[in-house]
Amino acid sequence: MHTDHYIYIVCAGIAALITAVMWIDYFRNIDVFESERRRNLILALCIGGVTPFISLFFYFLLGLIGWDLNNEIINDLLYTIFGIGLNEEFSKIIGVFITFKILRKKINEPIDYLIYAGVVALGFAMVENYSYFKNYGIQIISTRAFYSVLEHVINTSIIVYGFYRTQLFNKGKRFQNTIVAVGLAISSHGLFDFFLTNDTLGSIEPYISTVIYLVGINFWVQMLNNANNFSHVFEYSKIHRSEKVFYRLFLWYLLTVLITFVFTALLHGIGPAVAYFFTNIISGGLLLIVVILRVSRFKIYKSKYFDVKVQLPFYFTKNNDEDFRLFGAFPLKIRGENSYEYALTSFINTERTIYPLSPKKSFISKATRAVIVDKVLLTDDVVIYLVKLFLDGKEHYYMLKPKTSGITKVDEKYPISGLLKIEGQMNASQSYSQIPYHNFKLIEWIYIK
C-alpha cells in the first residue's frame, strides 16, 4: 500500500473524529450544572462506535432476502424507514442502554440521559463518517458534521426522551410515550434518507429533507431545554452564555471548512479549492448559521416544562426582537433566548442598581436600588423580567425588557433594558405570562449594574 494511501486513511480517521469531538464539546458547554467527566463520555463514544457493526449485520440479512433501494417510490420509502431507520436506531439504542447500565451511578440529571444517548449516536456517526470520507473524500466533512451527525443524535435522543419522559418530567405514560417516540424517530430518520436518495419528486426532494432536518433540530433543542430546566442542581448563576456556545460551534464549522479547503487544494490545486470554498459557504453557510444559533439558545426557567412542538427553528416576529431581516423586510427571529434576552437571568434574586439612560427625562432620575424578582415568558414568546424598585421608601413593581439591537450595553458591560408597565397595580403575586407584549408600555430606557 502506497504512503499517500496511508496518509489518506489517517486523514479520514482524523476528520471522522473531529465530527464527533465538536459535538462532545457542545454537550460539555451546555451541561453547566454538573458536568460529565471526559472519560465517561469517551466510554459512551467507544460503545457507540461498535453499534454500526450491529447495523451492518442487519443490512447483511436484508441483502440475503434481496431488499434494497431500487428507485421505486414505495419500495424506497419502506426501505428507508424500516431497512435504514429502524435498523440503525435499534442498533444505537442497544449501545445507549449498555452505556446507561455501565454508567447508571453517573446519570443523575435529566440532561445526562440525552447527553450520553447523543454521544453514543456520535460514536455510530463517527464510524459511518470514516467510511464516507474514505469513499467520497474529506471535503464532505462540513455536510457530514452538521447534517448527518445531528440526524443520528436527534433521532436517538427522541427515543430516549420518550422512554424517560414520564420518569423525568411526570408527563404522559411510559408505554405511549415510548411508542410515539420510536415511531417519530424511525420515521424522521427514514424520511430524511428517502428524500436524499429517491429522485421521484425531482429537485424538490433535498428541500424536503432540509425541512425535516430543521424541524428535528428545533425538536432536539426543546428536549435539551426541558432537561436542563429540571436539573436538581439548577442555579441561575451557572447558566451558560449562548454567545460562547455559538462562537465555539462557529469555530468548529470554520475548522471543517479549512479542512475542506486544504484537502481540495492538495488534490486539485488552489483554484478548485477556492471555488469549492465559496460554493460551500454560499450554498450552506446561512443554513448552518441558523442551526448554530438555534442549538446555542435555550429558554431558561427553573422547573418549567415546555411542550415539545413540531416547529421550524425560526419565526417572523412583530416585537422588535428580530435577529435579522430577511430580504431587508421580514423580521426573523431564531427560537430561544439570545444572549441579550437572558443576560439578566443571572441577576435574579440579587440586589442591583438601576440607572436611567437619560436622567433629565427620567421619572426615577437617579441611581435606584432594585431586585429582579422573576423571569416571565409572555404569550407571544417575548422574554421580560419582573423587577422591584425601591422608590421614595416604597416598593414598586415594573418589568424589564432587555434591549436586543443597536447599542445594548453601557461601557460595553452594563446591559440596557426598557422599563415597562401595564395598566393597574403590579405586584409579585400576579401572573403575567398570558399577557401579550403590546399591552406593556415603555416608560424609559435604563441600564443595570
Legacy VTK file of the C-alpha trace (Angstrom):
# vtk DataFile Version 3.0
C-alpha trace
ASCII
DATASET POLYDATA
POINTS 449 float
0.000 0.000 0.000
1.394 3.396 -1.006
2.353 6.002 1.589
-0.165 8.524 0.236
-2.920 5.962 0.757
-1.892 5.557 4.391
-1.950 9.338 4.766
-5.423 9.439 3.206
-6.730 6.823 5.648
-5.228 8.686 8.629
-6.739 11.975 7.456
-10.140 10.309 7.044
-9.868 8.988 10.607
-8.956 12.424 11.985
-11.816 14.061 10.097
-14.286 11.467 11.414
-13.018 12.046 14.961
-13.469 15.815 14.576
-17.141 15.349 13.619
-17.684 13.643 16.988
-15.422 15.755 19.197
-17.039 19.031 18.135
-20.450 17.877 19.414
-18.999 16.416 22.599
-17.541 19.873 23.176
-21.039 21.273 22.604
-22.545 18.901 25.176
-19.935 19.915 27.731
-20.747 23.586 27.186
-24.493 23.220 27.737
-24.113 20.800 30.664
-23.460 23.655 33.087
-24.863 22.458 36.401
-22.963 19.211 36.873
-20.585 18.412 34.031
-19.893 14.829 32.989
-16.358 13.502 33.151
-14.471 13.182 29.891
-13.625 9.533 30.498
-17.321 8.664 30.773
-18.079 10.500 27.544
-15.198 8.711 25.808
-16.560 5.375 27.035
-20.006 6.227 25.614
-18.373 7.269 22.314
-16.478 3.965 22.103
-19.633 1.948 22.806
-21.393 3.922 20.104
-18.509 3.155 17.756
-19.354 -0.554 17.969
-23.048 -0.152 17.151
-22.621 0.288 13.361
-21.474 -3.332 13.208
-24.812 -4.404 14.691
-26.469 -2.416 11.939
-24.235 -3.992 9.292
-25.356 -7.446 10.407
-28.983 -6.496 9.783
-28.048 -4.978 6.425
-26.448 -8.334 5.587
-29.705 -10.114 6.430
-31.663 -7.649 4.282
-29.247 -8.366 1.445
-29.891 -12.080 1.741
-33.581 -11.532 1.018
-32.736 -9.128 -1.790
-34.248 -5.996 -0.254
-32.507 -2.729 -1.146
-33.135 0.654 -2.733
-34.273 0.439 -6.363
-35.645 3.964 -7.004
-39.255 2.761 -6.840
-41.101 5.132 -4.549
-42.993 2.596 -2.363
-40.041 0.223 -2.038
-37.596 3.007 -1.239
-39.941 4.650 1.273
-40.437 1.386 3.167
-36.752 0.511 2.952
-35.522 3.884 4.252
-37.973 3.774 7.164
-37.619 0.124 8.172
-34.449 -1.075 6.477
-32.442 2.016 7.438
-34.338 3.966 10.106
-35.492 1.040 12.253
-32.246 -0.842 11.763
-29.880 1.994 12.689
-31.973 3.386 15.542
-32.332 -0.095 17.063
-28.566 -0.619 16.796
-27.813 2.703 18.505
-30.352 2.097 21.270
-28.604 -1.172 22.144
-25.453 0.898 22.696
-27.388 3.505 24.668
-28.790 1.051 27.187
-25.423 -0.669 27.586
-23.965 2.762 28.346
-26.766 3.546 30.794
-26.183 0.214 32.534
-22.448 0.803 32.943
-22.769 4.480 33.951
-26.026 4.253 35.908
-24.456 5.848 39.003
-23.169 8.786 36.932
-26.522 9.636 35.343
-28.318 11.842 37.863
-29.631 14.813 35.861
-32.293 14.711 33.141
-29.859 16.125 30.623
-27.396 13.292 31.334
-29.742 10.861 29.575
-29.755 12.979 26.421
-26.030 13.675 26.543
-24.980 10.030 26.826
-27.569 8.979 24.243
-26.225 11.703 21.967
-22.607 10.649 22.468
-23.446 7.017 21.655
-25.088 8.277 18.461
-21.918 10.296 17.792
-19.909 7.085 18.022
-22.162 5.493 15.402
-21.896 8.557 13.163
-18.106 8.758 13.606
-17.584 5.233 12.258
-20.081 5.880 9.468
-18.292 9.125 8.586
-14.947 7.360 8.373
-16.413 5.095 5.700
-17.869 8.068 3.834
-14.621 10.026 3.978
-12.660 7.057 2.623
-15.101 6.567 -0.237
-16.083 10.124 -1.148
-13.325 12.356 0.203
-12.817 14.526 3.279
-14.259 17.579 1.523
-17.750 16.490 2.616
-16.796 16.952 6.295
-18.946 20.083 6.833
-22.040 18.373 5.452
-21.474 15.214 7.467
-20.612 17.100 10.693
-23.644 19.391 10.713
-26.282 17.331 8.919
-25.804 13.568 9.067
-24.216 13.531 12.522
-27.007 15.628 14.020
-29.670 13.460 12.381
-28.254 10.477 14.265
-28.094 12.408 17.541
-31.583 13.879 17.176
-33.390 10.620 16.432
-31.661 8.625 19.155
-32.395 11.435 21.622
-36.091 11.374 20.671
-36.348 7.676 21.606
-34.548 8.150 24.928
-36.572 11.270 25.746
-39.812 9.420 25.080
-38.799 6.420 27.171
-37.808 8.550 30.183
-40.358 11.372 29.769
-42.689 10.036 32.455
-39.879 9.370 34.906
-38.120 12.722 34.473
-40.978 15.155 33.881
-44.097 13.275 35.033
-45.603 13.709 31.568
-47.744 11.040 29.940
-47.396 7.285 30.351
-44.196 5.414 29.580
-45.648 2.924 27.079
-47.440 5.547 24.985
-44.507 7.950 25.203
-42.108 5.243 24.036
-44.282 4.102 21.124
-44.741 7.668 19.882
-41.040 8.474 20.279
-39.843 5.326 18.491
-42.298 5.859 15.647
-41.298 9.508 15.321
-37.553 8.793 15.370
-37.718 5.964 12.848
-39.988 7.947 10.515
-37.806 11.052 10.789
-34.657 9.054 10.066
-36.244 7.176 7.187
-37.909 10.172 5.535
-34.715 12.225 5.770
-32.826 9.476 3.925
-35.685 8.849 1.488
-35.786 12.406 0.204
-31.999 12.401 -0.146
-31.785 9.138 -2.092
-35.004 8.864 -4.145
-35.386 11.202 -7.121
-39.054 10.524 -7.931
-40.081 14.071 -6.946
-37.080 15.642 -8.636
-35.178 18.693 -7.402
-37.656 19.449 -4.604
-36.600 16.420 -2.528
-33.414 17.883 -0.955
-35.504 20.813 0.292
-37.939 18.431 1.972
-35.001 16.737 3.695
-33.810 20.161 4.833
-37.217 20.917 6.387
-37.181 17.550 8.203
-33.687 18.341 9.436
-34.617 21.836 10.672
-37.736 20.603 12.467
-35.598 17.895 14.070
-33.031 20.452 15.238
-35.728 22.507 16.962
-37.287 19.359 18.450
-33.927 18.285 19.880
-33.142 21.666 21.445
-36.569 21.756 23.102
-35.814 18.380 24.705
-32.412 19.556 25.920
-34.045 22.728 27.212
-36.572 20.847 29.363
-33.844 18.553 30.660
-31.713 21.474 31.829
-34.687 23.281 33.397
-35.412 20.212 35.549
-31.903 19.717 36.920
-31.952 19.081 40.678
-28.869 21.309 40.963
-30.320 24.145 38.871
-28.785 27.566 39.547
-29.485 30.687 37.512
-25.970 31.924 38.189
-24.487 28.951 36.279
-26.482 29.411 33.099
-24.324 29.050 30.007
-23.808 32.010 27.709
-25.289 31.414 24.288
-22.686 33.563 22.552
-19.941 31.293 23.917
-21.694 28.178 22.615
-22.346 29.879 19.278
-18.779 31.036 18.751
-17.295 27.667 19.713
-19.539 25.856 17.237
-18.818 28.501 14.619
-15.081 27.910 15.093
-15.653 24.180 14.643
-17.521 24.974 11.442
-14.618 27.108 10.217
-12.270 24.223 11.004
-14.304 21.866 8.810
-14.275 24.463 6.023
-10.499 24.849 6.385
-10.016 21.088 6.226
-12.115 21.003 3.060
-10.062 23.811 1.530
-6.695 22.196 2.317
-7.817 18.750 1.164
-9.206 20.085 -2.123
-6.101 22.214 -2.706
-3.784 19.219 -2.201
-5.785 17.059 -4.596
-6.880 19.538 -7.254
-4.990 22.790 -6.714
-5.698 26.218 -5.242
-8.165 27.329 -7.926
-10.674 24.496 -7.452
-10.198 24.768 -3.672
-11.163 28.455 -3.701
-14.145 27.749 -5.970
-15.321 24.885 -3.761
-14.831 27.042 -0.660
-17.132 29.822 -1.897
-19.670 27.331 -3.250
-19.744 25.633 0.155
-20.186 28.920 2.030
-22.888 30.274 -0.292
-24.904 27.054 -0.561
-24.885 26.044 3.097
-23.439 28.867 5.149
-26.663 30.692 6.027
-28.470 27.475 6.908
-25.645 26.400 9.202
-25.589 29.801 10.904
-29.303 29.400 11.645
-28.644 25.912 13.035
-25.719 27.042 15.188
-27.767 29.944 16.544
-30.693 27.658 17.392
-28.658 24.995 19.179
-26.980 27.688 21.281
-30.266 29.138 22.572
-32.491 27.906 25.377
-35.400 29.189 27.453
-34.032 29.017 30.967
-36.806 28.736 33.575
-36.329 26.605 36.665
-38.626 23.531 36.714
-40.618 24.824 33.732
-41.641 22.279 31.121
-42.189 23.432 27.548
-44.277 21.282 25.224
-42.057 19.805 22.533
-43.582 21.012 19.288
-43.049 20.409 15.595
-41.728 23.806 14.528
-39.069 25.359 12.368
-36.206 26.892 14.387
-37.194 30.428 13.361
-40.324 32.549 13.025
-41.464 36.001 11.957
-41.744 38.420 14.860
-43.521 41.748 15.408
-41.965 42.523 18.795
-38.796 44.384 17.774
-36.630 41.451 18.846
-35.639 40.047 15.446
-32.174 38.626 14.786
-32.152 39.843 11.199
-34.485 40.926 8.416
-34.979 38.508 5.559
-34.516 40.360 2.263
-34.327 43.509 4.369
-38.064 43.473 5.066
-39.203 40.435 7.064
-38.147 40.396 10.744
-36.908 36.885 11.531
-36.095 35.556 14.990
-34.322 32.342 15.886
-36.201 30.500 18.628
-34.835 30.504 22.162
-33.295 33.335 24.136
-30.418 35.232 22.629
-27.563 36.456 24.814
-29.236 39.830 25.429
-32.541 38.322 26.488
-31.108 36.099 29.169
-28.312 38.411 30.295
-30.450 39.369 33.303
-31.145 35.745 34.263
-28.080 35.527 36.495
-29.292 38.679 38.338
-32.498 37.056 39.592
-32.988 37.419 43.375
-29.913 39.623 43.742
-29.922 43.341 44.553
-28.720 45.610 41.778
-28.680 49.295 40.950
-30.670 50.751 38.067
-29.567 53.933 36.314
-31.608 55.994 33.811
-30.045 56.421 30.381
-31.457 59.968 30.216
-31.541 61.328 33.811
-33.116 64.662 32.828
-36.101 62.942 31.224
-36.366 60.133 33.747
-39.015 59.720 36.402
-36.561 57.766 38.586
-33.917 60.432 37.765
-31.082 58.820 39.738
-29.489 55.534 40.762
-32.163 53.297 42.298
-31.956 50.068 44.270
-33.674 47.161 42.564
-34.213 43.409 42.828
-35.057 41.324 39.762
-37.751 39.085 41.185
-38.734 36.763 38.353
-38.389 35.938 34.694
-41.525 35.839 32.534
-42.157 34.406 29.083
-45.108 36.217 27.560
-47.727 34.529 25.418
-46.063 35.847 22.236
-42.660 34.390 23.187
-41.154 37.641 24.495
-38.809 37.464 27.495
-39.249 40.089 30.228
-38.273 40.344 33.909
-40.308 41.439 36.925
-38.292 43.986 38.887
-38.878 45.577 42.282
-37.723 49.194 42.581
-37.213 50.973 45.894
-38.528 54.484 45.254
-39.244 57.083 47.954
-39.021 54.427 50.643
-41.643 52.241 48.953
-41.583 49.123 46.743
-42.824 49.484 43.168
-43.029 46.730 40.530
-42.214 47.117 36.848
-40.990 44.959 34.004
-37.672 44.985 32.206
-37.261 44.004 28.558
-33.610 43.596 27.529
-32.558 45.675 24.534
-31.620 43.297 21.703
-30.455 45.559 18.894
-28.271 48.612 18.369
-26.316 49.634 21.467
-27.205 47.046 24.107
-24.702 47.866 26.859
-23.275 50.868 28.640
-19.475 50.923 28.719
-19.684 47.521 26.938
-20.503 45.974 30.311
-23.864 47.000 31.783
-26.992 45.679 29.974
-29.606 48.160 28.759
-33.293 47.373 29.235
-36.621 49.031 28.667
-38.592 49.798 31.835
-42.184 48.686 31.184
-45.540 48.961 32.893
-49.138 47.885 32.283
-52.361 49.441 33.477
-53.211 48.789 37.101
-51.097 47.980 40.124
-48.313 45.485 39.538
-47.127 43.043 42.209
-45.069 39.887 42.688
-48.036 37.554 43.107
-49.710 38.396 39.809
-49.194 36.170 36.746
-48.105 37.981 33.595
-47.295 35.092 31.232
-50.629 35.264 29.377
-50.342 38.976 28.611
-49.115 39.894 25.099
-46.137 42.181 24.785
-48.038 45.026 23.097
-50.040 45.541 26.327
-46.914 46.846 28.053
-45.901 50.481 27.756
-42.280 51.600 27.561
-41.560 54.217 30.237
-37.852 54.773 29.666
-34.503 53.076 28.975
-32.282 52.102 31.910
-29.097 50.155 32.482
-28.190 47.819 35.328
-25.128 47.427 37.487
LINES 1 450
449 0 1 2 3 4 5 6 7 8 9 10 11 12 13 14 15 16 17 18 19 20 21 22 23 24 25 26 27 28 29 30 31 32 33 34 35 36 37 38 39 40 41 42 43 44 45 46 47 48 49 50 51 52 53 54 55 56 57 58 59 60 61 62 63 64 65 66 67 68 69 70 71 72 73 74 75 76 77 78 79 80 81 82 83 84 85 86 87 88 89 90 91 92 93 94 95 96 97 98 99 100 101 102 103 104 105 106 107 108 109 110 111 112 113 114 115 116 117 118 119 120 121 122 123 124 125 126 127 128 129 130 131 132 133 134 135 136 137 138 139 140 141 142 143 144 145 146 147 148 149 150 151 152 153 154 155 156 157 158 159 160 161 162 163 164 165 166 167 168 169 170 171 172 173 174 175 176 177 178 179 180 181 182 183 184 185 186 187 188 189 190 191 192 193 194 195 196 197 198 199 200 201 202 203 204 205 206 207 208 209 210 211 212 213 214 215 216 217 218 219 220 221 222 223 224 225 226 227 228 229 230 231 232 233 234 235 236 237 238 239 240 241 242 243 244 245 246 247 248 249 250 251 252 253 254 255 256 257 258 259 260 261 262 263 264 265 266 267 268 269 270 271 272 273 274 275 276 277 278 279 280 281 282 283 284 285 286 287 288 289 290 291 292 293 294 295 296 297 298 299 300 301 302 303 304 305 306 307 308 309 310 311 312 313 314 315 316 317 318 319 320 321 322 323 324 325 326 327 328 329 330 331 332 333 334 335 336 337 338 339 340 341 342 343 344 345 346 347 348 349 350 351 352 353 354 355 356 357 358 359 360 361 362 363 364 365 366 367 368 369 370 371 372 373 374 375 376 377 378 379 380 381 382 383 384 385 386 387 388 389 390 391 392 393 394 395 396 397 398 399 400 401 402 403 404 405 406 407 408 409 410 411 412 413 414 415 416 417 418 419 420 421 422 423 424 425 426 427 428 429 430 431 432 433 434 435 436 437 438 439 440 441 442 443 444 445 446 447 448
